[in-house]
Amino acid sequence: MTVPMARVCARSQALGVGRSQRPGAKRPECEMSVTTLTGEPASLPETTGTEPSRDLIARAGALRPLIGEHADQGNREGRVVPEVIDAMAGQGLLSLTVPRRYGGAETNSRTTVDVLAELARADGSTGWSAMLLNVGNWFATTWSVRAQDEIWAADPAARCCVVLAPSAKGRRVDGGYVVTGRWPYASGSYAASHAMMGFLAPQADGGMRHALGILHPGEWTVERSWFPIGMRATGSDTVVAEEVFVPDHRVQYFHDMVAGDYATELRHAEPRANAAFLPTGTIIFGAVQIGLGRAALEQSVARMKAKGVPGTAYTESRNSPVHQVSVAQAASKIDAAELLAHRSCRDIDEAALRGEYLDQLTRARVRNDTGHIVTLVQEAVDLLLKAAGSSSFMEASPLARIFQDVGTGGSHVHATPGIANDVYGKLLLGAEGPLPVEV
């Protein structure tokens, strides 16, 4: 199923609007539509601001039965099945961060997080795949309008996968770089048209800089390499490129992006072009964890309402104080995780609307919040599955897949708590020396 665009504001119109308005001011809304599951066009809502789009979140929720129906097949095949990808695309859920100039929703962080959580409630791999495709699209909006036009002007349904790690080395040539490399863990690459890959770019002074280059269709392939115990259907396989010329206008330097020094000419016209780079690309990992936690809570509660507690005086789990306390504690942990995510989204979105780049301490706190979300959800899921009984860990149990997905997803470098705690603590205390990671 394709994603047609009814009418999109012309690039020249967007540029004209930008010249006449201050950052954060309301812009005329572009009219566009996406194909619904019934084949009827549905208008995308206005999503500029800090409040979530209830409509987009509801669309994600409406897809949960379909996603759940195909989850086992996706796990076996190592990728979200095309029927689910097409359904999400048809509802505009894979173009959440694409500018309205090209028919996307241009949505804020809060909406993106809540949509991803809804998708992950149905299947962690589906939420994860949608997460990486949407953030890849948003990263691409920080490139020049010329580079953006090359992605979406002719194909509003284009999607970008991304690997930030500089797993290759470029060779400087006239007008750009020639890149050969292999990039593992490229989640959603099977459903992407473009690939945004990190590489080391030689400089005139003999040094190297961490760069990101956009590869176009036909310039890269996917090699199957993803065989984990959890998040099995994310298709986090290896992108392969051989002697690909990447022109300068399709290259940005990673440290410039971390500092918010983006190549786009539209920061004055599009608030999302002011959002902080790594925080926007980090809090989304918490969204998938929250969705998985919600699913574990729902399924565990339903199971405990109908099962006994063998070997005890309690004929039903629902009447057992131990089970009651476990459920209450788990629910509170998941609620706290969601509140942390929403706080981070508000800070990212408010700064973007003001045309300001988020300060370093707050950026570090967003990473710390993400790590704490991982901790809270893992603790909650552990409580719930132990309370729900050993049958929860059977291979055929949906709860077992949630348990594995939570562990695998929480191991991502942008989600792990330890490094996040270290960075945030150093900044809070004013410690000397460099930070262990960028924020």
C-alpha positions as CSV (number, residue, x, y, z in Angstrom):
1,M,0.0,0.0,0.0
2,T,1.5,3.3,-1.0
3,V,1.2,6.7,0.7
4,P,-0.2,9.2,-1.8
5,M,0.1,12.9,-1.2
6,A,-3.0,14.9,-2.1
7,R,-1.5,18.4,-2.0
8,V,1.7,19.6,-0.5
9,C,2.9,23.1,0.1
10,A,5.6,24.0,-2.5
11,R,9.1,24.4,-1.3
12,S,9.2,28.0,-2.4
13,Q,6.0,28.6,-0.3
14,A,7.7,27.1,2.7
15,L,10.7,29.3,2.2
16,G,8.5,32.4,1.8
17,V,6.7,31.6,5.0
18,G,9.9,31.2,6.8
19,R,11.2,34.6,5.8
20,S,8.2,36.4,7.2
21,Q,7.6,34.6,10.5
22,R,9.4,34.3,13.8
23,P,10.5,30.9,15.2
24,G,7.6,29.1,16.8
25,A,4.9,31.1,15.1
26,K,2.0,29.2,13.7
27,R,2.3,28.5,10.0
28,P,-0.4,27.9,7.4
29,E,-1.2,24.2,7.4
30,C,-0.4,22.2,4.2
31,E,-3.2,20.0,3.1
32,M,-2.3,16.3,2.6
33,S,-3.8,12.9,3.1
34,V,-2.8,9.3,3.6
35,T,-4.5,6.1,2.6
36,T,-6.5,4.5,5.4
37,L,-7.1,0.8,5.8
38,T,-10.4,1.3,4.1
39,G,-8.8,3.1,1.2
40,E,-10.4,6.4,2.1
41,P,-8.2,9.5,2.5
42,A,-7.8,10.8,6.0
43,S,-6.5,14.3,6.7
44,L,-3.4,14.4,8.9
45,P,-3.8,16.6,12.0
46,E,-1.9,19.7,13.0
47,T,0.8,18.5,15.3
48,T,3.0,21.6,15.9
49,G,3.2,22.4,19.6
50,T,3.8,20.2,22.7
51,E,0.4,18.4,23.0
52,P,0.1,14.9,21.5
53,S,-2.1,14.2,18.4
54,R,-4.8,11.9,19.8
55,D,-5.8,11.0,16.2
56,L,-2.3,9.7,15.3
57,I,-2.1,7.8,18.6
58,A,-5.6,6.3,18.0
59,R,-4.5,5.2,14.5
60,A,-1.6,3.3,16.1
61,G,-3.9,1.7,18.6
62,A,-6.3,0.6,15.9
63,L,-3.5,-1.3,14.2
64,R,-2.7,-3.4,17.3
65,P,-4.9,-6.4,16.3
66,L,-3.3,-6.6,12.9
67,I,0.2,-6.2,14.4
68,G,-0.4,-8.9,17.0
69,E,-1.8,-11.2,14.3
70,H,1.5,-11.1,12.3
71,A,4.0,-10.9,15.2
72,D,4.9,-14.6,15.3
73,Q,5.4,-14.6,11.5
74,G,7.7,-11.5,11.8
75,N,9.7,-13.2,14.6
76,R,10.2,-16.2,12.3
77,E,11.2,-14.2,9.3
78,G,13.4,-11.7,11.1
79,R,11.4,-8.6,9.9
80,V,8.1,-6.9,10.3
81,V,5.9,-8.4,7.6
82,P,5.0,-6.2,4.6
83,E,1.3,-6.3,5.5
84,V,2.1,-4.5,8.8
85,I,4.6,-2.1,7.2
86,D,2.0,-1.2,4.6
87,A,-0.7,-0.7,7.2
88,M,1.5,1.6,9.3
89,A,2.5,3.6,6.2
90,G,-1.1,3.9,5.1
91,Q,-2.0,5.4,8.4
92,G,0.9,7.9,8.2
93,L,2.8,6.2,11.1
94,L,6.0,5.9,9.2
95,S,6.1,9.5,8.1
96,L,5.5,11.1,11.6
97,T,8.6,13.2,11.3
98,V,8.6,14.0,7.6
99,P,7.9,17.7,7.0
100,R,4.4,18.7,5.9
101,R,6.1,20.1,2.8
102,Y,6.3,16.6,1.6
103,G,3.1,15.2,3.0
104,G,4.3,14.1,6.4
105,A,2.9,14.8,9.8
106,E,5.9,16.8,11.0
107,T,4.8,15.8,14.5
108,N,6.4,16.6,17.8
109,S,8.3,14.4,20.1
110,R,5.4,13.7,22.5
111,T,3.2,12.4,19.6
112,T,6.0,10.3,18.3
113,V,6.7,8.7,21.7
114,D,3.1,7.9,22.3
115,V,2.5,6.5,18.9
116,L,5.6,4.3,19.2
117,A,4.4,3.1,22.7
118,E,1.1,2.1,21.2
119,L,2.7,0.1,18.4
120,A,5.1,-1.6,20.9
121,R,2.1,-2.6,23.0
122,A,1.2,-4.9,20.1
123,D,4.7,-6.0,19.3
124,G,8.1,-4.8,20.4
125,S,9.8,-5.4,17.0
126,T,7.1,-3.4,15.2
127,G,7.5,-0.5,17.6
128,W,11.2,-0.6,17.3
129,S,11.2,-0.7,13.5
130,A,8.8,2.2,13.3
131,M,11.0,4.1,15.8
132,L,14.2,3.8,13.7
133,L,12.5,4.6,10.5
134,N,10.8,7.7,11.9
135,V,13.9,9.0,13.6
136,G,15.9,8.3,10.5
137,N,13.4,10.5,8.6
138,W,13.7,13.2,11.2
139,F,17.5,13.1,11.1
140,A,17.2,13.6,7.3
141,T,15.2,16.8,7.9
142,T,18.3,18.4,9.3
143,W,20.0,18.2,5.9
144,S,19.8,20.9,3.3
145,V,16.5,21.4,1.4
146,R,18.3,20.1,-1.7
147,A,19.1,16.8,0.1
148,Q,15.6,16.6,1.5
149,D,14.1,17.2,-2.0
150,E,16.2,14.3,-3.3
151,I,14.5,12.0,-0.8
152,W,10.9,13.1,-0.7
153,A,10.0,15.5,-3.5
154,A,9.4,12.6,-6.0
155,D,8.4,10.0,-3.4
156,P,6.7,11.2,-0.2
157,A,6.7,7.5,1.0
158,A,10.5,7.4,1.1
159,R,12.0,6.2,4.4
160,C,15.5,6.4,5.9
161,C,17.2,3.8,8.1
162,V,20.2,5.0,10.1
163,V,23.4,3.8,11.7
164,L,25.2,6.6,13.5
165,A,28.4,4.6,14.2
166,P,31.3,5.4,11.8
167,S,31.7,1.8,10.6
168,A,33.4,2.8,7.4
169,K,36.1,5.1,6.1
170,G,35.5,7.5,3.2
171,R,37.9,8.6,0.5
172,R,37.9,12.3,-0.4
173,V,37.2,13.1,-4.1
174,D,36.2,16.1,-5.9
175,G,32.7,17.2,-4.7
176,G,32.3,14.6,-1.9
177,Y,33.4,11.2,-0.6
178,V,33.6,7.7,-1.9
179,V,32.5,5.3,0.8
180,T,32.8,1.5,1.1
181,G,31.5,-0.2,4.2
182,R,29.4,-2.5,6.2
183,W,27.0,-1.2,8.9
184,P,25.4,-3.8,11.2
185,Y,22.3,-3.3,13.3
186,A,20.5,-1.2,10.7
187,S,17.0,-1.6,12.1
188,G,14.2,-1.4,9.6
189,S,16.6,-1.4,6.6
190,Y,14.4,-3.9,4.7
191,A,11.6,-1.3,4.7
192,A,13.8,1.8,3.9
193,S,14.5,3.4,0.6
194,H,17.5,5.5,1.8
195,A,20.3,4.7,4.3
196,M,22.0,7.2,6.5
197,M,25.3,5.8,7.5
198,G,28.2,7.0,9.7
199,F,31.8,7.0,8.3
200,L,35.1,8.6,9.0
201,A,35.7,11.5,6.6
202,P,39.4,12.6,5.9
203,Q,40.1,16.3,6.3
204,A,42.5,18.7,4.7
205,D,44.6,18.8,7.8
206,G,45.1,15.0,7.7
207,G,42.6,14.3,10.5
208,M,39.3,12.4,10.4
209,R,35.8,13.6,11.3
210,H,32.8,11.5,12.1
211,A,30.4,12.1,9.3
212,L,26.9,10.9,8.2
213,G,26.2,10.4,4.6
214,I,22.8,9.6,2.9
215,L,22.8,6.7,0.4
216,H,20.2,6.6,-2.2
217,P,18.2,3.6,-3.6
218,G,20.4,1.3,-5.5
219,E,23.6,2.4,-3.7
220,W,23.3,-0.1,-0.9
221,T,22.1,-3.6,-0.1
222,V,21.1,-5.5,3.0
223,E,22.8,-8.6,4.3
224,R,21.0,-10.8,6.8
225,S,22.9,-10.8,10.0
226,W,20.3,-10.3,12.8
227,F,19.6,-13.4,14.9
228,P,18.9,-12.3,18.5
229,I,16.8,-13.8,21.3
230,G,14.6,-10.7,21.5
231,M,13.5,-8.0,19.1
232,R,13.8,-10.7,16.5
233,A,11.6,-9.0,13.8
234,T,13.4,-5.6,13.7
235,G,15.4,-6.6,10.7
236,S,18.5,-5.0,12.3
237,D,20.6,-6.4,9.5
238,T,23.8,-5.2,7.9
239,V,23.8,-2.4,5.2
240,V,26.5,-2.9,2.6
241,A,27.9,-0.3,0.2
242,E,30.7,-0.6,-2.3
243,E,32.5,2.4,-3.7
244,V,29.5,4.8,-3.5
245,F,30.0,8.4,-4.2
246,V,28.3,10.6,-1.6
247,P,28.2,14.3,-2.7
248,D,29.0,17.0,-0.1
249,H,25.4,18.1,0.1
250,R,24.5,14.7,1.4
251,V,27.1,14.7,4.1
252,Q,26.9,16.3,7.6
253,Y,29.4,16.0,10.5
254,F,28.2,14.2,13.6
255,H,29.6,16.7,16.1
256,D,28.0,19.6,14.3
257,M,24.6,17.8,14.5
258,V,25.1,17.1,18.2
259,A,25.6,20.8,18.7
260,G,22.5,21.7,16.6
261,D,24.5,23.2,13.8
262,Y,22.3,21.7,11.1
263,A,22.5,22.1,7.3
264,T,18.8,22.8,6.8
265,E,17.9,26.4,5.7
266,L,14.4,26.1,7.3
267,R,15.2,26.4,11.1
268,H,13.4,29.7,11.1
269,A,10.3,28.3,9.4
270,E,10.0,24.8,10.9
271,P,10.2,24.4,14.7
272,R,11.1,20.7,14.4
273,A,14.3,21.7,12.7
274,N,15.4,23.2,16.0
275,A,14.9,20.0,18.1
276,A,18.0,18.7,19.9
277,F,19.7,15.9,17.9
278,L,20.6,13.2,20.3
279,P,17.8,13.8,22.8
280,T,15.2,13.5,20.0
281,G,16.9,10.3,18.9
282,T,17.3,8.9,22.5
283,I,13.9,9.3,24.3
284,I,12.2,7.2,21.6
285,F,14.0,4.1,23.0
286,G,12.1,4.7,26.2
287,A,8.8,4.8,24.2
288,V,9.2,1.2,23.1
289,Q,10.0,0.1,26.6
290,I,6.9,1.8,27.9
291,G,4.7,0.1,25.3
292,L,6.2,-3.3,26.2
293,G,5.6,-2.6,29.9
294,R,2.0,-1.7,29.2
295,A,1.5,-4.9,27.3
296,A,3.1,-7.0,30.1
297,L,0.8,-5.3,32.7
298,E,-2.3,-6.0,30.7
299,Q,-1.5,-9.6,29.9
300,S,-0.3,-10.4,33.4
301,V,-3.3,-8.9,35.1
302,A,-5.7,-10.8,32.8
303,R,-3.7,-14.0,33.6
304,M,-3.7,-13.4,37.4
305,K,-7.5,-12.8,37.4
306,A,-8.0,-16.3,36.2
307,K,-5.3,-18.4,37.8
308,G,-4.8,-19.9,41.2
309,V,-1.7,-20.0,43.5
310,P,-0.9,-23.7,43.9
311,G,0.4,-24.8,47.2
312,T,-1.1,-21.8,49.1
313,A,-4.3,-20.9,50.8
314,Y,-5.2,-18.6,47.9
315,T,-7.4,-20.3,45.3
316,E,-7.1,-17.2,43.1
317,S,-4.2,-14.9,42.4
318,R,-6.4,-11.8,42.5
319,N,-7.0,-12.5,46.3
320,S,-3.4,-12.9,47.1
321,P,-1.7,-9.9,48.8
322,V,1.6,-10.8,47.3
323,H,0.2,-10.6,43.8
324,Q,-1.8,-7.4,44.6
325,V,1.4,-5.7,45.7
326,S,3.4,-6.9,42.7
327,V,0.8,-5.6,40.3
328,A,0.6,-2.2,42.1
329,Q,4.4,-1.8,42.2
330,A,4.7,-2.7,38.5
331,A,2.0,-0.4,37.4
332,S,3.6,2.5,39.4
333,K,7.0,1.8,37.8
334,I,5.5,1.9,34.3
335,D,3.5,5.1,35.0
336,A,6.7,6.7,36.3
337,A,8.5,5.7,33.2
338,E,5.8,7.3,31.0
339,L,5.9,10.5,33.1
340,L,9.7,10.7,32.6
341,A,9.3,10.3,28.9
342,H,6.6,13.0,28.7
343,R,8.8,15.4,30.6
344,S,11.7,14.9,28.2
345,C,9.4,15.4,25.2
346,R,8.0,18.6,26.7
347,D,11.5,20.0,27.2
348,I,12.6,19.0,23.7
349,D,9.4,20.4,22.0
350,E,9.3,23.6,24.0
351,A,12.9,24.5,23.2
352,A,12.3,23.8,19.5
353,L,9.2,26.0,19.5
354,R,11.2,28.8,21.0
355,G,13.9,28.4,18.4
356,E,16.4,27.5,21.1
357,Y,18.8,24.5,21.3
358,L,18.4,22.4,24.4
359,D,21.2,23.1,26.9
360,Q,23.8,20.4,27.7
361,L,22.6,19.6,31.2
362,T,19.0,19.0,30.0
363,R,20.2,17.0,27.1
364,A,22.1,14.8,29.5
365,R,19.0,14.5,31.7
366,V,17.0,13.2,28.8
367,R,19.5,10.5,28.3
368,N,19.4,9.8,32.0
369,D,15.6,9.7,31.9
370,T,15.8,7.2,29.1
371,G,18.1,4.9,31.1
372,H,15.9,5.2,34.1
373,I,12.8,4.3,32.0
374,V,14.7,1.1,30.9
375,T,15.4,0.3,34.6
376,L,11.8,0.9,35.7
377,V,10.2,-1.1,32.9
378,Q,12.6,-4.0,33.4
379,E,11.9,-4.1,37.1
380,A,8.1,-3.9,36.4
381,V,8.2,-6.7,33.8
382,D,10.2,-8.9,36.1
383,L,7.7,-8.4,38.9
384,L,4.7,-9.1,36.6
385,L,6.0,-12.3,35.0
386,K,7.1,-13.8,38.3
387,A,3.6,-13.0,39.7
388,A,1.9,-14.4,36.6
389,G,3.7,-17.7,37.1
390,S,6.2,-19.9,35.4
391,S,4.0,-20.5,32.4
392,S,4.6,-16.9,31.4
393,F,8.2,-18.0,30.4
394,M,7.1,-20.7,28.1
395,E,8.3,-20.2,24.5
396,A,4.7,-19.9,23.2
397,S,3.7,-17.3,25.7
398,P,3.4,-13.6,24.5
399,L,4.8,-12.6,27.8
400,A,8.0,-14.5,27.2
401,R,8.5,-12.5,24.0
402,I,7.9,-9.3,25.9
403,F,10.5,-10.3,28.5
404,Q,13.1,-11.0,25.8
405,D,12.2,-7.8,23.9
406,V,12.5,-5.6,27.0
407,G,16.0,-7.1,27.7
408,T,17.2,-6.8,24.1
409,G,15.9,-3.3,23.6
410,G,17.2,-2.1,26.9
411,S,20.7,-3.1,25.9
412,H,21.0,-0.5,23.2
413,V,23.9,1.9,23.9
414,H,21.5,4.9,23.8
415,A,19.2,3.2,26.3
416,T,21.5,1.6,28.9
417,P,21.3,3.3,32.3
418,G,25.0,3.2,33.4
419,I,26.5,5.5,30.8
420,A,23.6,7.9,31.2
421,N,24.0,8.1,34.9
422,D,27.7,8.7,34.5
423,V,27.2,11.6,32.1
424,Y,24.4,13.3,34.0
425,G,26.2,12.9,37.4
426,K,29.4,14.4,35.9
427,L,27.5,17.5,34.7
428,L,25.5,17.9,37.9
429,L,28.7,17.9,39.9
430,G,30.8,19.9,37.5
431,A,33.4,17.2,37.2
432,E,36.6,17.8,35.3
433,G,37.5,16.1,32.1
434,P,35.6,15.1,29.0
435,L,32.3,13.4,29.0
436,P,32.3,9.7,28.0
437,V,29.7,10.2,25.3
438,E,28.0,13.0,23.5
439,V,24.6,14.2,24.7
